[in-house]
Amino acid sequence: MAKTSTTPQGLRAAIERSGYYPALVAEAVEAAVGGEPIRSFLVHQETTFDQNEVRRHVTVLVLTDNRFIVSHTDEQAADSTSPTPYATTSTESVKIGRISSIVVSRVVANPESYKPGTLPREVVLTIGWGAVSRIDLEPAACGDPNCEADHGYTGNSTADDLSLRVSEAGDGPETVREALAFAQSLSEATADTTR
């Protein structure tokens, strides 16, 4: 969803344009933001197919002077816990100084003829702040093919708190531009060492 303004009214308008339970989403996001000025935001609605059901999900990312706010809203079909369909909304506030990693992956068509400023076909924004980490382990080995010693384990730890994918085909070029602009704003905010 393209950003129109970094005011609370601009954020609310973007949430309303998404059309995804706007009153519920806006109330949760506005409560998390409080009275802080908004530096940048991104509203992204995603539709997924889960077996025979269509599920919608909206993610709202907000950058203030001091915090990075993430809101997720999912809809659920009636189940054993609720006889009617329902939605779950969560918000998380992260101090800017806690953000340890921002990865922006760009997918471009025909890279041999790429011209600076050309919009990527797809952008994946991955942000880590230490709330969720994934550890991939495997047995360690030495270079001796006849060695039978136990060398322990080796592996990687990856911060993977949020991963958001937008594409020109699925979300439109404006959403891709907005994702890149939000990533740049967040990168600039984390580079400020006075936070």
C-alpha positions in Angstrom: 0.0 0.0 0.0 1.6 3.2 -1.1 2.4 5.7 1.7 0.5 9.0 1.2 1.7 10.8 4.3 3.6 10.1 7.5 0.8 11.5 9.6 -1.5 9.3 11.7 -4.2 10.2 9.2 -2.0 9.0 6.3 -1.4 5.7 8.1 -5.1 5.3 8.8 -5.9 6.0 5.2 -3.5 3.4 4.0 -5.0 0.8 6.4 -8.5 1.7 5.2 -7.4 1.4 1.5 -6.2 -2.2 2.3 -9.8 -3.0 3.0 -8.8 -5.7 5.6 -10.8 -5.1 8.8 -9.6 -1.5 8.8 -11.2 -0.5 12.1 -9.6 -3.4 13.9 -6.2 -3.0 12.4 -6.1 0.8 12.8 -7.1 0.6 16.5 -4.3 -1.9 17.2 -1.7 0.0 15.3 -2.7 3.4 16.7 -2.6 2.1 20.2 0.9 0.7 19.7 2.2 4.0 18.1 0.7 6.2 20.8 1.5 9.8 20.3 4.9 9.3 18.6 5.5 11.0 15.3 5.5 8.5 12.4 8.7 8.5 10.2 7.6 5.8 7.7 5.2 3.0 7.3 4.2 0.1 5.1 0.9 -1.7 4.9 0.9 -5.0 3.1 -2.0 -7.3 2.6 -1.3 -10.9 1.6 -3.8 -13.6 0.4 -2.8 -17.2 0.8 -4.4 -20.5 0.0 -4.5 -23.1 2.8 -5.9 -26.4 1.4 -9.5 -25.4 0.4 -9.6 -22.1 2.2 -8.5 -18.6 1.2 -6.9 -16.8 4.1 -6.0 -13.1 4.3 -3.3 -11.5 6.4 -2.2 -7.9 6.8 1.1 -6.7 8.1 1.6 -3.1 9.1 5.2 -1.8 9.7 5.6 1.6 11.4 8.8 3.4 12.1 8.8 6.2 14.8 11.7 8.1 16.1 12.4 5.5 18.8 10.6 2.3 17.8 9.9 -0.2 15.0 6.3 -1.4 15.3 5.0 -4.6 13.7 1.3 -5.5 13.5 -0.1 -8.7 12.1 -3.8 -9.5 11.6 -5.0 -12.9 10.5 -8.5 -14.1 9.9 -9.6 -17.6 11.1 -12.5 -19.7 10.2 -14.9 -21.0 12.8 -13.3 -23.9 14.8 -13.6 -25.7 18.1 -12.7 -22.6 20.0 -15.1 -20.3 18.3 -18.4 -21.0 16.5 -17.9 -17.9 14.3 -15.1 -16.7 12.2 -12.6 -14.5 14.0 -9.5 -12.4 13.6 -6.3 -12.2 15.6 -4.3 -9.0 15.8 -1.0 -8.6 17.5 1.5 -5.8 17.7 5.1 -5.7 18.8 7.2 -2.7 19.6 10.9 -2.9 19.2 13.4 -0.2 20.2 15.4 0.9 17.2 18.6 0.0 18.9 17.6 -3.6 19.2 17.4 -4.1 15.4 20.4 -6.1 14.5 19.8 -7.0 10.9 18.0 -5.6 7.9 18.3 -7.6 4.7 16.8 -6.3 1.4 16.8 -8.9 -1.4 15.9 -7.6 -4.8 14.9 -9.7 -7.8 15.5 -8.1 -11.1 14.7 -9.3 -14.6 17.4 -9.3 -17.3 20.3 -8.3 -15.0 22.7 -7.9 -17.9 20.7 -4.8 -19.1 19.9 -3.4 -15.6 19.8 0.3 -15.4 20.1 2.1 -12.0 16.7 3.1 -10.7 14.9 0.3 -12.4 12.2 -1.1 -10.1 12.9 -4.7 -8.9 10.4 -7.3 -9.9 10.3 -8.5 -6.3 11.6 -7.4 -2.9 12.0 -9.5 0.3 12.6 -7.5 3.4 13.9 -9.5 6.4 14.4 -7.8 9.7 16.0 -9.3 12.8 16.0 -8.0 16.4 16.7 -11.2 18.3 13.2 -12.3 19.2 13.3 -15.3 16.9 16.4 -17.2 15.8 16.8 -20.3 13.7 19.7 -22.6 14.3 20.8 -25.1 11.7 23.2 -27.7 13.0 25.0 -30.5 11.3 27.7 -32.9 12.4 31.2 -31.4 12.1 33.9 -33.3 10.2 37.5 -33.1 9.4 39.3 -33.5 6.1 40.4 -37.1 6.8 37.9 -39.5 5.1 39.0 -42.3 7.4 38.5 -40.4 10.7 35.9 -41.8 13.0 36.3 -39.2 15.8 33.3 -37.2 17.1 34.0 -33.6 16.0 30.8 -32.2 17.6 28.5 -30.0 15.6 28.8 -27.0 13.4 26.0 -24.7 12.3 24.5 -21.3 11.8 22.3 -19.1 13.8 20.0 -16.8 11.8 17.9 -13.9 13.1 14.7 -14.1 11.3 12.0 -12.2 13.2 10.2 -10.8 10.2 10.3 -11.6 6.5 8.0 -9.7 4.1 7.8 -10.3 0.3 6.3 -7.9 -2.1 6.2 -8.3 -5.9 5.3 -6.0 -8.8 3.0 -8.7 -10.2 1.1 -9.5 -7.0 1.2 -6.2 -5.1 1.8 -3.5 -7.8 4.8 -1.3 -8.4 3.8 1.3 -5.8 4.0 -1.3 -3.0 7.4 -2.4 -4.2 8.6 1.2 -4.2 7.1 1.7 -0.7 8.8 -1.5 0.6 12.2 -0.1 -0.7 11.5 3.3 0.9 10.5 1.8 4.2 13.7 -0.4 4.2 15.8 2.6 3.5 14.2 4.6 6.3 14.7 1.8 8.7 18.3 1.3 7.7 18.9 5.0 8.2 17.3 4.9 11.6 19.4 2.0 12.8 22.6 3.7 11.5 22.0 6.6 13.9 24.2 5.6 16.8 22.6 8.0 19.2 19.5 5.8 19.6 
